[in-house]
Amino acid sequence: MPAATESKPRIFKIDPAEISAEAICDAACILRSGGLVLYPTETFYALGAIPGIAEAVERVFEIKGRDLGKPLPLIASDLQAVLGAASEWPESAEALARLFWPGPLSMVIPAAASLAAVLHAKTGKIAIRISSHPVATMLAQASGGLIVSTSANKAGEPPPKSPGGISTELILSVEALLDAGNLPGGLPSAIVDITVQPAALIRAGKIDWKDIRRAIERKSEIGNKETKKDQYPRCVWCED
């Protein structure tokens, strides 16, 4: 179990248009062995770990200097993985997933009992999304379906949209970096809590709150069709 890197991390150059399956597999193996990996999302670079490996999750908090009272968001590979992390799947979540996933919308949902309490700071809620960045989605899939997705920065610092924006200290604290070049940056993923009524915007982001609220209000018009796994890509409150 890696405690901290004693040598330079592995750097994988990734072309999002032609993703190396070998690089994804190698990075996933690092995660599965308890390592930490920096990877791209549709907004900024993220720091990833396997949610079920306690030592890795503890390292994420330590490396970022993150308050243990702040939950860690997750990225899921597909809807099946999301449902495995949830104790309930409200109709409003279904409506939002149909419209905005994959994409930069994290939903705070009731957490499954199988998730470690440290992930959700004993709130019983977990923030989760399916990313629209293929590298993030493929990495989550190759890693078992779920990966931690907190921004690749020290707590309180701006999130990086390029590998050059990640501090040297942080890079040397992990086992690998998936370098996909510059990312869009801008606004982060929006975070909405659907465990409360009415749903509450926790953090403004790329998807406008008006559109999110409208989707929730119209959920009854969307229908109660059974969700199919192939509607979502196969292969993701507080600060990220």
Residue frames as qw, qx, qy, qz and C-alpha x, y, z in Angstrom:
[[0.000, 0.888, 0.460, 0.000, 0.00, 0.00, 0.00],
 [0.425, 0.447, -0.044, 0.786, 1.64, 3.26, -1.08],
 [0.354, -0.686, -0.419, 0.479, 2.05, 5.71, 1.78],
 [0.119, 0.907, -0.085, -0.394, 3.67, 8.41, -0.33],
 [0.816, 0.551, -0.048, 0.166, 5.64, 8.42, -3.53],
 [0.616, -0.613, 0.272, 0.413, 9.41, 8.04, -3.11],
 [0.412, -0.054, 0.554, 0.721, 10.12, 8.57, -6.80],
 [0.243, 0.212, -0.222, -0.920, 8.70, 10.64, -9.61],
 [0.655, 0.309, 0.544, -0.424, 5.13, 9.70, -10.53],
 [0.426, 0.181, 0.747, 0.477, 4.38, 8.04, -13.82],
 [0.270, 0.519, -0.009, -0.811, 3.24, 10.51, -16.46],
 [0.461, 0.328, 0.789, 0.240, 0.88, 9.23, -19.14],
 [0.139, 0.281, -0.248, -0.917, 0.38, 11.52, -22.14],
 [0.367, 0.424, 0.819, -0.124, -3.23, 11.10, -23.26],
 [0.124, 0.002, -0.434, -0.892, -4.89, 12.16, -26.51],
 [0.464, 0.222, 0.564, -0.646, -8.62, 12.47, -25.68],
 [0.663, 0.438, -0.212, -0.568, -9.41, 11.77, -29.33],
 [0.804, 0.252, -0.537, -0.035, -7.46, 8.50, -29.29],
 [0.540, -0.660, 0.397, -0.340, -7.20, 7.30, -25.72],
 [0.384, 0.384, -0.836, 0.082, -4.61, 4.68, -24.90],
 [0.846, -0.360, -0.254, -0.299, -6.33, 1.71, -23.28],
 [0.765, 0.039, -0.458, 0.452, -2.96, 0.64, -21.90],
 [0.127, 0.343, -0.326, 0.872, -2.48, 3.96, -20.11],
 [0.609, -0.409, -0.034, -0.679, -5.97, 3.76, -18.61],
 [0.911, -0.176, -0.373, -0.020, -5.35, 0.19, -17.50],
 [0.587, 0.165, -0.456, 0.649, -2.01, 1.09, -15.92],
 [0.138, -0.386, 0.234, -0.882, -3.53, 4.05, -14.08],
 [0.774, -0.349, -0.169, -0.501, -6.43, 1.91, -12.88],
 [0.843, -0.055, -0.471, 0.253, -3.99, -0.70, -11.58],
 [0.278, 0.276, -0.413, 0.822, -2.24, 2.04, -9.61],
 [0.472, -0.380, 0.072, -0.792, -5.55, 3.11, -8.10],
 [0.887, -0.219, -0.316, -0.254, -6.53, -0.46, -7.28],
 [0.730, 0.047, -0.491, 0.473, -3.21, -0.95, -5.49],
 [0.443, -0.731, -0.365, 0.370, -3.99, 2.01, -3.23],
 [0.419, -0.056, 0.143, 0.895, -2.22, 4.71, -5.22],
 [0.179, 0.768, 0.302, -0.536, -3.43, 8.18, -6.18],
 [0.467, 0.263, 0.551, 0.640, -3.84, 9.42, -9.75],
 [0.131, 0.551, 0.055, -0.822, -4.31, 12.90, -11.18],
 [0.334, 0.306, 0.799, 0.395, -6.68, 12.86, -14.15],
 [0.098, -0.019, -0.217, -0.971, -8.69, 15.19, -16.42],
 [0.240, 0.537, 0.760, -0.277, -12.41, 15.90, -16.20],
 [0.288, 0.688, 0.502, 0.437, -14.70, 18.10, -18.29],
 [0.161, -0.977, -0.092, -0.104, -13.81, 21.06, -16.08],
 [0.086, -0.841, 0.515, -0.143, -10.50, 20.77, -14.20],
 [0.531, 0.273, -0.787, 0.153, -7.87, 18.19, -13.23],
 [0.762, -0.507, 0.000, -0.403, -8.91, 15.94, -10.37],
 [0.029, -0.459, 0.846, -0.271, -7.19, 13.91, -7.69],
 [0.825, -0.069, -0.317, -0.463, -8.46, 10.34, -7.70],
 [0.128, -0.307, 0.895, -0.296, -8.49, 7.33, -5.41],
 [0.439, -0.247, -0.825, -0.257, -10.57, 4.20, -4.96],
 [0.461, -0.551, 0.054, -0.693, -13.38, 5.08, -2.50],
 [0.914, -0.326, -0.176, -0.166, -13.17, 1.67, -0.84],
 [0.755, 0.112, -0.354, 0.541, -9.46, 1.90, 0.03],
 [0.413, -0.870, -0.246, 0.110, -9.35, 3.74, 3.35],
 [0.598, -0.436, 0.141, 0.657, -5.62, 4.51, 3.30],
 [0.353, 0.301, 0.442, 0.767, -5.90, 6.08, -0.16],
 [0.147, -0.824, -0.428, -0.341, -8.85, 8.22, 0.88],
 [0.546, -0.754, -0.117, 0.345, -6.97, 9.36, 3.98],
 [0.550, -0.136, 0.275, 0.776, -4.03, 10.38, 1.77],
 [0.163, 0.631, 0.462, 0.601, -6.35, 12.51, -0.37],
 [0.350, -0.900, -0.253, -0.065, -7.41, 14.51, 2.68],
 [0.650, -0.559, 0.092, 0.506, -3.81, 14.77, 3.89],
 [0.527, 0.131, 0.374, 0.752, -2.31, 15.83, 0.56],
 [0.053, 0.688, 0.403, 0.602, -4.95, 18.49, -0.04],
 [0.108, 0.001, -0.477, 0.872, -5.03, 19.69, 3.54],
 [0.419, -0.353, -0.474, -0.690, -8.76, 19.14, 3.33],
 [0.428, -0.258, 0.503, -0.705, -11.04, 19.31, 6.35],
 [0.021, -0.059, -0.998, -0.011, -12.37, 15.86, 7.24],
 [0.301, 0.467, 0.595, -0.581, -15.75, 17.49, 7.67],
 [0.444, 0.543, -0.240, -0.671, -15.95, 18.10, 3.92],
 [0.861, 0.169, 0.474, -0.078, -17.24, 15.13, 1.89],
 [0.208, -0.375, 0.672, 0.604, -15.39, 13.89, -1.19],
 [0.690, 0.447, -0.025, -0.569, -17.27, 13.93, -4.51],
 [0.610, -0.081, 0.764, 0.196, -17.25, 10.83, -6.71],
 [0.460, 0.433, -0.442, -0.637, -17.25, 10.15, -10.44],
 [0.743, 0.062, 0.641, -0.181, -19.06, 7.05, -11.68],
 [0.197, -0.161, 0.774, 0.580, -18.49, 5.12, -14.87],
 [0.274, -0.258, -0.690, -0.618, -22.19, 4.63, -15.56],
 [0.555, -0.428, -0.028, -0.712, -25.63, 4.64, -13.99],
 [0.868, -0.215, -0.448, -0.004, -25.21, 1.16, -12.56],
 [0.544, 0.075, -0.460, 0.697, -22.23, 2.40, -10.54],
 [0.186, -0.368, 0.125, -0.902, -24.22, 5.42, -9.39],
 [0.754, -0.365, -0.249, -0.485, -27.08, 3.23, -8.19],
 [0.808, -0.095, -0.504, 0.291, -24.59, 1.08, -6.29],
 [0.324, 0.132, -0.384, 0.855, -23.46, 4.16, -4.37],
 [0.351, -0.294, -0.006, -0.889, -27.01, 5.28, -3.56],
 [0.134, 0.147, 0.893, -0.404, -29.41, 4.05, -0.91],
 [0.404, 0.663, 0.544, -0.318, -32.25, 5.73, -2.82],
 [0.271, 0.053, 0.509, 0.815, -32.72, 7.04, -6.36],
 [0.241, 0.570, 0.437, -0.653, -35.34, 9.81, -6.31],
 [0.539, 0.669, 0.494, 0.139, -37.41, 10.70, -9.37],
 [0.085, 0.977, -0.093, -0.170, -35.72, 14.09, -9.46],
 [0.417, -0.551, 0.635, 0.347, -32.34, 12.37, -9.75],
 [0.600, 0.280, 0.706, 0.252, -33.62, 10.31, -12.67],
 [0.355, 0.890, 0.285, -0.015, -34.88, 13.44, -14.41],
 [0.092, -0.911, 0.329, 0.231, -31.59, 15.27, -13.99],
 [0.554, -0.303, 0.709, 0.314, -29.53, 12.26, -15.04],
 [0.604, 0.513, 0.585, 0.172, -31.51, 11.91, -18.26],
 [0.284, 0.947, 0.143, 0.047, -30.97, 15.54, -19.18],
 [0.030, -0.943, 0.326, -0.051, -27.51, 16.41, -17.90],
 [0.582, -0.471, 0.649, 0.135, -25.44, 13.23, -17.66],
 [0.722, -0.227, -0.148, 0.637, -22.79, 12.70, -18.73],
 [0.187, 0.753, 0.091, 0.625, -21.81, 16.23, -17.82],
 [0.282, 0.246, -0.477, 0.795, -20.77, 18.74, -15.15],
 [0.566, -0.492, -0.024, -0.661, -23.62, 18.21, -12.70],
 [0.269, 0.090, -0.884, 0.372, -22.96, 16.53, -9.36],
 [0.605, -0.491, -0.298, -0.552, -26.01, 15.37, -7.46],
 [0.120, -0.308, 0.760, -0.560, -26.04, 14.95, -3.70],
 [0.739, -0.157, -0.483, -0.443, -27.97, 11.72, -3.12],
 [0.771, -0.510, 0.277, -0.262, -28.56, 9.39, -0.15],
 [0.188, 0.595, -0.782, -0.012, -25.36, 7.37, 0.30],
 [0.867, -0.058, -0.475, -0.140, -25.34, 3.59, 0.34],
 [0.723, -0.660, 0.184, -0.086, -24.40, 2.00, 3.66],
 [0.926, 0.068, 0.084, 0.361, -21.47, 0.33, 1.90],
 [0.392, 0.732, -0.116, 0.545, -19.70, 3.67, 1.39],
 [0.558, -0.156, -0.463, 0.671, -17.16, 4.60, 4.04],
 [0.191, -0.870, -0.410, 0.196, -18.41, 7.34, 6.37],
 [0.391, -0.510, 0.150, 0.752, -15.28, 9.43, 5.74],
 [0.275, 0.261, 0.598, 0.706, -16.36, 9.89, 2.11],
 [0.149, -0.681, -0.473, -0.538, -19.54, 11.69, 3.10],
 [0.059, 0.338, -0.443, 0.828, -18.33, 13.05, 6.46],
 [0.040, -0.261, -0.885, 0.383, -21.03, 11.01, 8.21],
 [0.341, 0.183, 0.027, -0.922, -23.77, 13.07, 6.53],
 [0.555, 0.284, 0.766, -0.156, -25.34, 10.05, 4.87],
 [0.553, 0.791, 0.142, -0.220, -25.16, 11.92, 1.56],
 [0.609, -0.222, 0.477, 0.594, -22.72, 11.63, -1.34],
 [0.359, 0.761, -0.118, -0.528, -22.08, 13.95, -4.30],
 [0.595, -0.042, 0.734, 0.323, -21.70, 12.02, -7.55],
 [0.509, 0.670, -0.080, -0.534, -21.73, 12.52, -11.31],
 [0.816, 0.217, 0.435, 0.315, -21.00, 10.80, -14.60],
 [0.175, -0.642, 0.267, 0.697, -18.32, 12.85, -16.32],
 [0.699, 0.686, 0.128, -0.156, -18.47, 13.80, -19.97],
 [0.114, 0.764, -0.619, -0.144, -14.68, 13.56, -20.25],
 [0.911, 0.163, -0.342, -0.163, -13.84, 10.16, -21.77],
 [0.422, 0.389, -0.699, 0.427, -10.64, 9.73, -19.75],
 [0.334, -0.274, 0.557, -0.709, -12.46, 10.20, -16.44],
 [0.851, 0.027, 0.038, -0.523, -15.22, 7.82, -17.50],
 [0.823, 0.296, -0.484, 0.014, -12.84, 5.14, -18.74],
 [0.198, 0.398, -0.712, 0.544, -10.67, 5.41, -15.64],
 [0.562, -0.198, 0.429, -0.679, -13.72, 5.00, -13.41],
 [0.914, 0.140, -0.152, -0.349, -14.85, 1.98, -15.39],
 [0.698, 0.362, -0.581, 0.212, -11.43, 0.33, -15.29],
 [0.063, 0.365, -0.657, 0.657, -11.19, 1.01, -11.56],
 [0.086, -0.248, -0.923, 0.280, -14.41, -0.72, -10.59],
 [0.049, -0.697, -0.657, -0.284, -17.01, 1.94, -11.33],
 [0.263, -0.946, -0.177, -0.062, -16.29, 4.69, -8.80],
 [0.630, 0.123, -0.212, 0.737, -13.37, 7.03, -8.19],
 [0.255, -0.731, -0.278, 0.568, -12.85, 10.02, -5.92],
 [0.418, 0.579, 0.314, 0.625, -13.01, 13.30, -7.85],
 [0.296, -0.872, -0.169, 0.353, -11.68, 16.20, -5.83],
 [0.418, 0.897, -0.115, 0.090, -9.83, 19.04, -7.51],
 [0.858, 0.078, -0.149, 0.486, -6.08, 18.61, -7.94],
 [0.138, 0.687, -0.191, 0.687, -5.07, 21.43, -5.63],
 [0.246, -0.086, -0.684, 0.682, -4.45, 22.33, -2.03],
 [0.109, -0.726, -0.672, 0.099, -7.61, 23.28, -0.17],
 [0.093, -0.846, -0.180, 0.493, -8.47, 26.90, -0.85],
 [0.187, -0.418, 0.508, 0.730, -6.34, 27.20, -4.00],
 [0.616, 0.454, -0.120, -0.632, -7.83, 27.53, -7.51],
 [0.864, 0.087, 0.496, 0.014, -8.42, 24.27, -9.40],
 [0.189, -0.486, 0.590, 0.616, -5.97, 23.60, -12.25],
 [0.753, 0.532, 0.161, -0.352, -7.09, 23.37, -15.88],
 [0.681, 0.599, -0.419, 0.050, -3.70, 22.14, -17.10],
 [0.887, -0.172, -0.277, 0.326, -0.93, 19.90, -15.76],
 [0.426, 0.368, -0.212, 0.799, 1.24, 23.00, -15.48],
 [0.342, -0.605, 0.028, -0.719, -1.26, 24.45, -13.04],
 [0.876, -0.411, -0.251, -0.034, -0.86, 21.53, -10.62],
 [0.267, -0.860, 0.420, -0.111, 1.67, 22.25, -7.90],
 [0.493, 0.462, -0.731, 0.099, 4.92, 20.30, -8.00],
 [0.248, -0.277, 0.763, -0.530, 4.33, 19.29, -4.39],
 [0.774, 0.134, 0.316, -0.531, 1.00, 17.71, -5.29],
 [0.769, 0.466, -0.387, -0.206, 2.38, 15.92, -8.35],
 [0.319, 0.445, -0.791, 0.272, 5.22, 14.44, -6.30],
 [0.420, -0.185, 0.659, -0.595, 2.69, 13.21, -3.73],
 [0.849, 0.231, 0.189, -0.437, 0.85, 10.91, -6.14],
 [0.678, -0.151, 0.677, 0.243, 1.70, 7.82, -8.15],
 [0.414, 0.260, 0.661, 0.570, 0.54, 8.91, -11.62],
 [0.213, 0.565, 0.081, -0.793, -0.71, 11.75, -13.80],
 [0.503, 0.472, 0.667, 0.282, -2.91, 11.32, -16.86],
 [0.099, -0.494, 0.119, 0.856, -1.88, 14.35, -18.92],
 [0.427, 0.584, 0.661, 0.199, -4.58, 15.28, -21.45],
 [0.289, 0.332, 0.197, 0.876, -3.34, 18.82, -21.98],
 [0.133, -0.033, 0.220, -0.966, -5.39, 21.92, -21.35],
 [0.012, -0.492, -0.868, 0.068, -8.98, 21.60, -20.13],
 [0.004, -0.728, -0.433, -0.531, -11.90, 24.05, -20.49],
 [0.243, -0.079, -0.460, 0.850, -11.71, 25.32, -16.93],
 [0.297, -0.420, -0.281, -0.810, -14.18, 28.11, -16.26],
 [0.634, -0.391, 0.231, -0.626, -16.98, 27.20, -13.89],
 [0.125, -0.221, 0.957, -0.144, -16.80, 23.92, -11.97],
 [0.278, -0.320, -0.861, -0.281, -19.49, 21.26, -11.99],
 [0.462, -0.440, 0.031, -0.770, -22.75, 22.44, -10.46],
 [0.203, -0.045, -0.925, 0.318, -23.74, 20.67, -7.24],
 [0.528, -0.317, -0.137, -0.776, -27.39, 20.21, -6.32],
 [0.126, -0.072, 0.891, -0.431, -28.76, 18.49, -3.22],
 [0.540, -0.159, -0.509, -0.651, -31.83, 16.46, -4.13],
 [0.387, -0.214, -0.851, 0.284, -32.19, 14.90, -0.68],
 [0.020, 0.371, 0.466, -0.803, -34.06, 18.00, 0.48],
 [0.137, 0.624, 0.681, 0.358, -37.35, 19.49, -0.65],
 [0.749, 0.658, -0.014, -0.080, -37.19, 21.62, -2.61],
 [0.857, 0.120, 0.007, 0.501, -33.85, 20.67, -4.13],
 [0.245, -0.930, 0.056, 0.267, -31.09, 23.09, -3.17],
 [0.639, 0.671, -0.205, 0.315, -28.20, 24.49, -5.20],
 [0.756, -0.554, -0.004, 0.350, -25.03, 23.87, -3.21],
 [0.365, -0.479, 0.351, 0.717, -22.59, 25.27, -5.76],
 [0.553, 0.746, 0.036, -0.369, -23.21, 27.18, -8.97],
 [0.545, -0.279, 0.660, 0.435, -21.47, 25.72, -12.00],
 [0.066, -0.140, 0.662, 0.734, -21.44, 25.13, -15.73],
 [0.144, -0.466, -0.800, -0.350, -25.09, 24.04, -15.81],
 [0.169, -0.355, 0.073, -0.917, -27.40, 26.91, -14.94],
 [0.131, 0.118, 0.805, -0.566, -29.51, 26.55, -11.80],
 [0.551, 0.290, 0.075, -0.779, -32.60, 27.69, -13.72],
 [0.614, 0.266, -0.638, -0.383, -32.21, 24.75, -16.11],
 [0.221, 0.067, -0.928, 0.291, -31.68, 22.33, -13.24],
 [0.285, 0.189, 0.582, -0.737, -34.71, 23.60, -11.36],
 [0.609, 0.297, -0.200, -0.708, -36.85, 23.50, -14.50],
 [0.495, 0.194, -0.830, -0.170, -35.86, 19.88, -15.10],
 [0.040, -0.065, -0.873, 0.481, -36.86, 18.91, -11.56],
 [0.418, 0.277, 0.320, -0.804, -40.19, 20.70, -11.87],
 [0.659, 0.347, -0.334, -0.577, -40.89, 18.91, -15.14],
 [0.108, -0.305, 0.946, -0.029, -39.90, 15.46, -13.92],
 [0.569, 0.263, 0.677, -0.384, -43.48, 14.23, -14.05],
 [0.624, 0.656, -0.066, -0.420, -43.56, 15.02, -17.77],
 [0.112, 0.576, -0.785, -0.198, -40.47, 12.94, -18.44],
 [0.868, 0.009, -0.360, -0.342, -42.33, 9.75, -17.60],
 [0.659, -0.514, 0.516, -0.188, -41.48, 6.70, -15.61],
 [0.843, 0.418, -0.331, -0.064, -39.66, 4.72, -18.27],
 [0.882, -0.388, 0.121, 0.240, -37.15, 2.20, -16.98],
 [0.031, 0.883, -0.425, -0.196, -33.62, 3.55, -17.22],
 [0.960, 0.238, -0.023, 0.144, -31.31, 1.53, -19.43],
 [0.648, -0.543, 0.215, 0.489, -27.60, 1.26, -18.73],
 [0.583, 0.200, 0.422, 0.665, -26.71, 1.92, -22.37],
 [0.081, 0.940, 0.272, 0.191, -28.15, 5.43, -22.07],
 [0.328, -0.907, 0.253, 0.075, -24.96, 6.34, -20.26],
 [0.455, 0.681, -0.574, 0.024, -21.27, 5.91, -21.16],
 [0.964, -0.255, -0.031, 0.073, -19.55, 2.66, -20.28],
 [0.309, 0.799, -0.494, 0.149, -15.73, 2.31, -19.68],
 [0.409, 0.083, -0.305, 0.856, -18.10, 10.15, -11.99],
 [0.118, -0.934, -0.271, -0.199, -20.71, 19.93, -1.96],
 [0.503, -0.721, 0.236, 0.415, -18.14, 21.81, -0.86],
 [0.212, 0.737, -0.509, -0.392, -15.17, 22.38, -3.09],
 [0.942, 0.266, -0.198, -0.057, -14.21, 19.59, -5.50]]
